[in-house]
Amino acid sequence: MSSETQARRRKDKRKKKDSVSDEGTGDEEIKEHHSEGGSSCLTVLVFLVLLAGVGVLLALFYVQSQGIAHVDTPAPPPAAAPRMETIVETIVESVDSSPPAADQGEGAPAGQQEGDAPAQVVEQVIEEHIVYVDAPAEQQQVVYVEAPPAGIQLEGSEPQLEEAPAAAPPPPPPSQQEEGVVTEEKLVRMRQVVKQMTDADGTVREEIVSEEVLEDDAEEPATDQAPAEPDQQQQSEEAAAADTDEGVDVTEPVVEEPREVAEEEAKAVEDAEVADEAEVAEEAEVTEEAEAAEEAEVAEEAVVAEEPEVVDDVEVAVEDAPQEEAPEAVVEEEKAEEVTSEAAVEEQAAPAVDEGIVADVEDDSPDAAGEYDKADVTGPEDWDIRAELDAADNLVDTDDAAALSAFGAILARRPRSPRALWGRARALNAQATRERSNNLLDKAIKAFRDVLDLDLEAEVPLQLYRQAAESCVQQMRFRGQLDQAARIQQRLIQKFPDDYMLRNHLATVFMTYGQNAAAEEVLQEVLRLWPDNGYAKVHLGFIRRQEGNHSAAVTLMQAGIDSDEPGVHDKRFYYALGDSYDRTGRRDLALKVYEEGVKRGLLLSVLQRSLINVDRLTGRPYWTPEQTGSQALISELEAQFPTIRGEMLALLDSERPEDGFQPEQEQLSKEGDWKQYTMYRRGRKNQYACVKTPRTCEIIDKFPEAAGCRRGQVKFSMLAPGSTVWPHTGPTNCRLRLHLGIKVPPGTGIRVAGEKRTWEEGKVLIIDDSFEHDVWNEGTESRFVLIVDIWHPELTEDERRTLTSI
């Protein structure tokens, strides 16, 4: 590398170093400049802070020295802050001393110059504060205050009275210019309306809204303010009334300039003289009226003394009395008596009101309940509307829909009316019975329960409570709500612990759903408290019969029936007692019991002893196919005999006994074995059973009188060899029973109402099982028949559709 090249390179390096050195110097200059600018800004900021502090101190010093007397426009409180505004109506009473002109300047207090108005001080007494949130209100109050020295005013009020000018007082009237009379003191009464407001922060502000001078009474001495003219006075009163009613936008009344004292006092003296004359005239008039009244009373006593007997004709006594003017009050009293007498005559002559119209009752208190036939179900809540309730009650049996509407109208006004709730329940029950609707019946049950539940909150008359509870229990039992019925019955017992019938009814509720142990416990308790109670005995005997203890059953039931107590003469007890006599070998006593039941109208006949009947239906032990009206069904059964027989025999080959014939449950077997296979019960098809007997069920389905017979059954019946069945009757006369012989060995038979017959295979035997009947099998093989129940031919379609199932 040449020397020139190296020299050039060294030169370039030096230039680069110089350039870098120059750049570093510039950055340092920039940093120095920024540092100087920041220092100056900080200085200015500190100066401003100090200046602001000095300003604040000066402001605080000024405020402390001057004080804050009044804030004209305070900041409104927050929207949700509570605000209280109170308007205080203040009456200012000031004592005005009017000394002679020569002494007025000396008698004035310090600070008061000649000619200044009387000074006043307001001392307020605030009696009540009402606080509203977002709704300020105003309240006026009257406060009496003392007269102050000049220059003092209510804090926060306007200095309207401080500088009020007054004219120079004229010389007193001649009557008061006597020696020794120096001053005349007069009481000035003024009304001030002061508005007091409390903000959310607790600051209390007061402001005088208006002022006016009140007029003194006529008997008081004349004041320095002359009475206003009639027109002006009326306007002032109207303005004051408007201010009082509205409470806002109150304007100050115009205060008239005071008149001269001489004219004012003369006017006052004249008014006083006129008032005195009026008072004297009024006293004279009252004296004359009193004397006239006294004379009239004396004359009346004289007439009574001359005629001691009571005279019916009032006009005779009036003619004998002196014809003097009676006081006006006496005349008005006589006129009132005449009007009352005429009203009484018109009331006696008035026609009787129509049924359902509310009539006047002289004594309208519940204490006068002795004459009211529904007083035992009418409590204080219903007493004043009993006539309306009676009118609605009268509709229950004739027009249940109108009764529901009437009771609904009452409940709309009085939802806690016990009688209205009870009436509504009875109307629903009547409607349910008429329409044969279980839905309506459930509503009626709920309505009865509403009456009972009301007793937990309010007073319900005991008799009304009992009737509602008993109706509720009855309908619950009908609907199968037996547990609920028992609970209602227990509530009744708590209300009436000394009524043994309620305990007996509880036992029957338990017996209805098979709780014989609970029923027996209740009945034993009744017999412990009331040993001779026949109702308890007959029911306890009924339980003994169901247990199979017929000896104890006949003893208890016979004693119960012999007691002749209410409830013991029931067809069920006569039927059960006769049956127990039969089963204990006393047929003669059984027939006597049945005969007594027929005499009492409890049984259809000695031999036809079914308990659920339609009385008009024809009854005969045996029927022909033509008499039944179901020849088609009978012919089809006989025609399909082989098919039916095959399905029945197949049941006997079942490996599961529970799928086949089941023992009968009515304890009718005397000895042996009696079983059944049921395919239809109470008009309902047993789908599981019909799976094994499809052809038999298909035949039955073709005939509604059989498939829809809700008081019957369709079943195969098996009677084993050596078996017998006690004489018994079916539950109802509403059905006929068809027996199709499937397998009939020798030695079998049936007896209905004492007439013996037997079956034939493939043939139908028709009986009325409401008559006493029994069967036997003295052969060596089992007997099989198909039993098909059909409706009695004399029942209507409506009866078949609506009769309850059995």
MOZI-V784837 format. One record per residue. N is the residue number from 1. PHI is phi in whole degrees, 0 to 359 (999 if undefined). PSI is psi in whole degrees, 0 to 359 (999 if undefined). BURIAL is I if it has 16 or more other ideal C-beta (glycine too) atoms within 10 Angstrom, else O. Layout:
BEGIN
((N PHI PSI BURIAL) (N PHI PSI BURIAL))
END
This chain:
BEGIN
((1 999 135 O) (2 285 161 O) (3 293 329 O) (4 293 319 O) (5 296 317 O) (6 296 321 O) (7 296 322 O) (8 295 321 O) (9 295 317 O) (10 298 323 O) (11 296 318 O) (12 294 322 O) (13 296 320 O) (14 296 322 O) (15 298 318 O) (16 297 318 O) (17 297 318 O) (18 297 321 O) (19 296 317 O) (20 295 321 O) (21 296 321 O) (22 294 320 O) (23 296 317 O) (24 297 323 O) (25 296 323 O) (26 294 318 O) (27 298 320 O) (28 295 324 O) (29 295 318 O) (30 298 315 O) (31 299 318 O) (32 295 322 O) (33 294 316 O) (34 297 322 O) (35 295 319 O) (36 293 320 O) (37 295 318 O) (38 297 322 O) (39 294 320 O) (40 293 320 O) (41 298 317 O) (42 297 323 O) (43 296 316 O) (44 297 317 O) (45 298 316 O) (46 297 320 O) (47 298 317 O) (48 295 320 O) (49 297 316 O) (50 297 319 O) (51 297 317 O) (52 296 321 O) (53 297 318 O) (54 298 320 O) (55 297 319 O) (56 295 317 O) (57 298 317 O) (58 298 318 O) (59 296 317 O) (60 296 320 O) (61 296 320 O) (62 293 318 O) (63 296 318 O) (64 294 323 O) (65 284 321 O) (66 273 323 O) (67 79 166 O) (68 244 110 O) (69 274 324 O) (70 201 141 O) (71 248 114 O) (72 287 316 O) (73 234 84 O) (74 291 154 O) (75 294 137 O) (76 294 144 O) (77 290 164 I) (78 302 159 O) (79 300 324 O) (80 262 2 O) (81 283 144 O) (82 289 143 O) (83 225 136 I) (84 237 128 I) (85 236 129 I) (86 232 124 I) (87 263 123 I) (88 253 119 I) (89 270 114 I) (90 251 131 I) (91 255 118 O) (92 262 122 I) (93 251 120 O) (94 237 143 I) (95 266 117 O) (96 261 111 I) (97 265 121 O) (98 244 79 I) (99 284 169 I) (100 301 161 O) (101 301 326 O) (102 289 332 O) (103 255 1 O) (104 292 321 I) (105 294 325 O) (106 287 325 O) (107 282 351 O) (108 283 144 I) (109 294 168 O) (110 298 137 O) (111 88 357 O) (112 247 129 I) (113 262 168 O) (114 296 140 O) (115 86 354 O) (116 289 151 I) (117 289 156 I) (118 304 134 I) (119 285 152 I) (120 222 142 I) (121 237 136 I) (122 255 117 I) (123 249 107 O) (124 268 145 I) (125 234 106 O) (126 266 120 O) (127 271 331 O) (128 205 143 O) (129 236 134 O) (130 241 124 O) (131 256 130 O) (132 236 148 O) (133 259 120 O) (134 59 15 O) (135 212 72 O) (136 296 144 I) (137 231 167 O) (138 236 143 I) (139 223 133 I) (140 261 138 I) (141 224 154 I) (142 253 125 O) (143 232 130 I) (144 263 131 O) (145 232 169 I) (146 263 161 O) (147 279 130 I) (148 261 171 I) (149 287 166 O) (150 293 153 I) (151 87 358 O) (152 251 134 O) (153 223 166 I) (154 291 132 I) (155 298 128 O) (156 86 359 I) (157 259 169 I) (158 274 136 O) (159 281 62 O) (160 282 327 O) (161 268 350 I) (162 290 320 I) (163 247 25 O) (164 290 120 O) (165 286 151 O) (166 225 143 O) (167 290 156 O) (168 295 133 O) (169 292 135 I) (170 284 167 O) (171 296 146 O) (172 296 159 I) (173 296 163 O) (174 302 328 O) (175 293 342 O) (176 246 9 O) (177 266 24 O) (178 283 163 O) (179 291 141 O) (180 95 344 O) (181 270 107 O) (182 260 311 O) (183 230 163 O) (184 231 116 I) (185 266 130 O) (186 232 144 I) (187 262 117 O) (188 258 124 I) (189 250 119 I) (190 238 149 I) (191 252 122 I) (192 244 135 I) (193 254 109 I) (194 252 129 I) (195 260 117 I) (196 248 127 I) (197 233 139 I) (198 242 119 I) (199 278 176 I) (200 296 330 O) (201 275 4 O) (202 94 359 O) (203 289 131 O) (204 257 126 O) (205 237 139 I) (206 231 146 I) (207 211 129 I) (208 283 122 I) (209 272 316 I) (210 203 162 I) (211 218 149 I) (212 202 152 I) (213 273 130 I) (214 272 147 O) (215 279 143 O) (216 276 164 I) (217 291 165 O) (218 293 330 O) (219 279 346 O) (220 280 158 O) (221 298 157 O) (222 296 140 I) (223 264 175 I) (224 287 352 I) (225 256 120 I) (226 290 147 I) (227 299 143 I) (228 289 156 O) (229 295 157 O) (230 306 315 O) (231 294 316 O) (232 294 321 O) (233 297 318 O) (234 297 317 O) (235 298 319 O) (236 297 318 I) (237 295 318 O) (238 297 319 O) (239 296 319 I) (240 295 320 I) (241 297 319 O) (242 296 320 O) (243 297 318 I) (244 293 319 O) (245 289 314 O) (246 283 315 O) (247 80 359 I) (248 223 166 O) (249 51 48 O) (250 277 127 I) (251 257 153 O) (252 281 132 O) (253 290 151 I) (254 282 125 O) (255 266 122 O) (256 288 154 O) (257 291 136 O) (258 295 141 O) (259 276 177 O) (260 291 146 O) (261 294 323 I) (262 298 314 O) (263 294 323 O) (264 293 315 I) (265 291 324 I) (266 297 318 O) (267 297 320 O) (268 294 319 I) (269 297 319 O) (270 296 318 O) (271 296 321 O) (272 296 320 O) (273 296 316 O) (274 298 319 O) (275 296 320 O) (276 297 317 O) (277 298 318 O) (278 296 321 O) (279 295 318 O) (280 298 317 O) (281 297 320 O) (282 294 319 O) (283 296 322 O) (284 296 318 O) (285 295 318 O) (286 296 322 O) (287 296 317 O) (288 297 317 O) (289 295 321 I) (290 295 318 O) (291 296 318 O) (292 298 318 O) (293 296 321 I) (294 295 319 O) (295 296 319 O) (296 296 321 I) (297 295 319 O) (298 297 317 O) (299 296 321 O) (300 294 320 O) (301 295 325 O) (302 296 319 O) (303 295 319 I) (304 295 322 O) (305 295 323 O) (306 286 329 O) (307 234 84 O) (308 289 337 O) (309 285 152 O) (310 285 127 O) (311 256 128 O) (312 290 322 O) (313 275 113 O) (314 290 333 O) (315 296 332 O) (316 296 313 O) (317 295 324 O) (318 294 321 O) (319 291 324 O) (320 288 335 O) (321 286 152 O) (322 299 140 O) (323 274 72 O) (324 249 158 O) (325 288 123 O) (326 273 158 I) (327 301 155 O) (328 298 324 O) (329 295 321 O) (330 295 318 O) (331 299 316 O) (332 296 323 O) (333 295 319 O) (334 296 321 O) (335 296 320 O) (336 297 321 O) (337 295 321 O) (338 296 318 O) (339 296 318 O) (340 297 319 O) (341 297 316 O) (342 296 320 O) (343 297 322 O) (344 296 318 O) (345 297 316 O) (346 296 324 O) (347 294 322 O) (348 292 326 O) (349 275 351 O) (350 292 144 O) (351 289 159 O) (352 295 145 O) (353 284 155 O) (354 289 160 O) (355 295 138 O) (356 93 348 O) (357 273 140 O) (358 288 124 O) (359 258 153 O) (360 288 141 O) (361 240 129 O) (362 298 310 O) (363 251 105 O) (364 263 21 O) (365 261 153 O) (366 299 343 O) (367 293 338 O) (368 269 32 O) (369 283 354 O) (370 295 332 O) (371 267 359 O) (372 255 121 O) (373 286 348 O) (374 245 26 I) (375 294 331 I) (376 287 345 O) (377 245 9 I) (378 243 114 I) (379 263 183 I) (380 301 328 O) (381 294 332 I) (382 250 358 I) (383 296 318 I) (384 283 348 O) (385 242 23 I) (386 295 326 I) (387 295 319 O) (388 293 322 I) (389 293 321 I) (390 298 318 I) (391 298 320 O) (392 290 323 I) (393 300 322 I) (394 294 343 O) (395 271 346 I) (396 299 316 I) (397 277 341 O) (398 255 323 O) (399 213 86 O) (400 295 329 I) (401 294 315 O) (402 295 324 O) (403 296 318 I) (404 300 318 I) (405 296 317 O) (406 295 314 I) (407 292 327 I) (408 296 322 O) (409 295 321 O) (410 293 317 I) (411 292 335 I) (412 296 328 O) (413 271 322 O) (414 229 83 O) (415 294 348 O) (416 252 24 O) (417 282 114 I) (418 299 315 I) (419 292 324 I) (420 293 319 I) (421 296 318 I) (422 294 317 I) (423 297 321 I) (424 296 319 I) (425 296 318 I) (426 294 322 I) (427 294 319 I) (428 296 321 I) (429 296 318 I) (430 296 320 I) (431 293 322 I) (432 295 321 I) (433 293 318 O) (434 293 317 O) (435 269 357 O) (436 52 52 O) (437 245 119 O) (438 291 330 O) (439 297 314 O) (440 293 326 I) (441 294 322 I) (442 296 323 I) (443 294 323 I) (444 295 320 I) (445 299 317 I) (446 296 322 O) (447 294 321 I) (448 297 321 I) (449 292 329 I) (450 299 323 I) (451 295 316 I) (452 292 322 I) (453 290 332 O) (454 298 331 I) (455 295 341 I) (456 286 341 O) (457 247 325 O) (458 226 173 O) (459 278 123 O) (460 244 128 I) (461 307 141 I) (462 299 316 O) (463 294 322 O) (464 295 318 I) (465 300 317 I) (466 294 315 I) (467 296 319 I) (468 295 318 I) (469 294 317 I) (470 295 320 I) (471 295 321 I) (472 296 315 I) (473 298 318 I) (474 299 315 O) (475 287 328 I) (476 295 320 I) (477 296 322 I) (478 295 323 O) (479 274 0 O) (480 82 12 O) (481 272 66 I) (482 286 324 I) (483 297 316 O) (484 294 323 I) (485 297 320 I) (486 296 322 I) (487 293 320 O) (488 296 320 I) (489 296 323 I) (490 293 325 O) (491 295 324 I) (492 295 319 I) (493 298 322 I) (494 296 327 O) (495 285 324 O) (496 232 74 O) (497 293 340 O) (498 265 6 O) (499 261 105 O) (500 292 336 I) (501 294 328 I) (502 293 323 I) (503 293 319 I) (504 298 320 I) (505 293 325 I) (506 297 321 I) (507 298 320 I) (508 293 327 I) (509 297 314 I) (510 299 319 I) (511 294 329 I) (512 297 320 O) (513 253 31 I) (514 80 12 O) (515 269 67 I) (516 293 329 I) (517 295 316 O) (518 295 320 I) (519 296 317 I) (520 297 323 I) (521 298 318 O) (522 293 316 I) (523 294 322 I) (524 297 322 O) (525 295 321 O) (526 297 315 I) (527 292 334 I) (528 290 321 O) (529 277 325 O) (530 228 84 O) (531 299 333 O) (532 263 15 O) (533 290 112 I) (534 290 325 I) (535 298 316 I) (536 294 322 I) (537 294 316 I) (538 292 327 I) (539 285 323 I) (540 293 324 I) (541 296 324 I) (542 297 321 I) (543 294 320 I) (544 298 323 I) (545 295 318 I) (546 294 334 O) (547 281 351 O) (548 92 3 O) (549 268 79 O) (550 286 332 I) (551 296 312 O) (552 292 329 I) (553 295 314 I) (554 293 327 I) (555 294 311 O) (556 291 315 I) (557 292 320 I) (558 296 320 I) (559 295 323 I) (560 293 315 I) (561 294 322 I) (562 293 339 O) (563 291 340 I) (564 59 26 O) (565 281 159 I) (566 301 134 O) (567 96 349 O) (568 273 337 I) (569 270 76 I) (570 242 142 I) (571 301 328 I) (572 295 322 O) (573 288 322 I) (574 293 319 I) (575 297 313 I) (576 292 320 I) (577 295 316 I) (578 297 319 I) (579 296 320 I) (580 292 323 I) (581 298 318 I) (582 300 317 I) (583 283 346 I) (584 260 13 O) (585 80 20 O) (586 244 72 I) (587 297 323 O) (588 298 318 O) (589 292 327 I) (590 297 316 I) (591 296 324 O) (592 295 320 O) (593 296 318 I) (594 296 320 I) (595 297 319 O) (596 297 324 I) (597 294 322 I) (598 294 318 I) (599 299 324 O) (600 278 359 O) (601 76 20 O) (602 270 329 I) (603 242 148 I) (604 294 317 I) (605 198 177 O) (606 296 325 I) (607 261 333 I) (608 262 95 I) (609 242 27 I) (610 296 151 I) (611 259 337 I) (612 243 103 O) (613 227 160 I) (614 248 110 O) (615 298 331 O) (616 282 353 O) (617 287 143 I) (618 291 137 O) (619 238 126 I) (620 212 145 O) (621 299 315 I) (622 238 145 I) (623 234 155 I) (624 262 161 O) (625 302 323 I) (626 293 326 O) (627 289 335 O) (628 281 334 I) (629 76 10 I) (630 239 45 I) (631 298 324 O) (632 298 315 O) (633 297 315 I) (634 298 316 I) (635 297 320 O) (636 294 322 O) (637 296 315 I) (638 292 324 O) (639 291 326 O) (640 265 19 I) (641 305 313 I) (642 301 318 O) (643 296 315 O) (644 296 319 I) (645 296 318 I) (646 298 317 O) (647 294 327 I) (648 290 316 I) (649 297 328 O) (650 295 330 O) (651 295 326 I) (652 291 339 O) (653 273 3 O) (654 294 138 O) (655 281 344 O) (656 251 110 O) (657 301 329 O) (658 291 342 O) (659 275 353 O) (660 250 223 I) (661 288 141 I) (662 241 146 O) (663 298 146 O) (664 289 152 O) (665 251 9 O) (666 258 9 O) (667 55 43 O) (668 263 346 O) (669 285 127 I) (670 277 320 O) (671 199 160 O) (672 90 205 O) (673 225 127 I) (674 228 117 I) (675 232 165 I) (676 215 154 O) (677 231 108 I) (678 261 131 O) (679 251 331 I) (680 225 140 I) (681 214 130 I) (682 55 38 O) (683 78 12 I) (684 240 140 O) (685 272 133 I) (686 271 99 I) (687 298 323 O) (688 295 318 O) (689 292 324 I) (690 287 345 I) (691 298 326 O) (692 270 346 I) (693 228 60 I) (694 294 322 O) (695 289 320 O) (696 297 316 I) (697 292 327 I) (698 296 322 O) (699 294 315 I) (700 297 323 I) (701 297 339 O) (702 286 345 O) (703 236 104 I) (704 299 330 O) (705 295 342 I) (706 258 308 I) (707 294 329 I) (708 258 15 I) (709 283 102 I) (710 279 1 I) (711 242 32 I) (712 208 189 I) (713 216 163 I) (714 230 120 I) (715 201 156 I) (716 270 137 I) (717 240 132 I) (718 239 129 I) (719 239 114 I) (720 287 160 I) (721 301 141 I) (722 77 13 O) (723 261 146 I) (724 224 156 I) (725 237 137 I) (726 300 147 O) (727 301 133 I) (728 205 173 I) (729 231 156 I) (730 287 171 I) (731 281 343 O) (732 212 157 I) (733 260 13 I) (734 271 5 I) (735 223 160 I) (736 240 153 I) (737 241 123 I) (738 263 130 I) (739 246 111 I) (740 264 115 I) (741 292 121 I) (742 260 309 I) (743 217 114 I) (744 235 97 I) (745 282 165 I) (746 294 154 O) (747 87 13 O) (748 248 154 I) (749 188 175 I) (750 220 146 I) (751 232 125 I) (752 236 120 I) (753 54 37 I) (754 86 355 O) (755 257 122 O) (756 271 142 O) (757 211 175 O) (758 221 174 O) (759 259 162 I) (760 235 138 O) (761 295 131 O) (762 83 3 I) (763 240 155 O) (764 256 128 I) (765 252 129 I) (766 247 124 I) (767 231 162 I) (768 254 103 I) (769 281 5 I) (770 287 346 I) (771 273 154 I) (772 298 132 I) (773 210 157 I) (774 210 160 I) (775 225 162 I) (776 207 162 I) (777 219 101 I) (778 261 9 O) (779 273 198 I) (780 247 357 O) (781 233 161 O) (782 285 148 I) (783 258 135 I) (784 234 134 I) (785 221 154 I) (786 262 122 I) (787 258 124 I) (788 233 117 I) (789 269 137 I) (790 230 159 I) (791 297 147 I) (792 299 135 I) (793 296 341 O) (794 271 358 O) (795 283 142 I) (796 281 166 O) (797 297 323 O) (798 295 320 O) (799 294 319 O) (800 296 329 I) (801 279 332 O) (802 249 344 O) (803 297 142 I) (804 293 154 O) (805 279 153 O) (806 225 999 I))
END
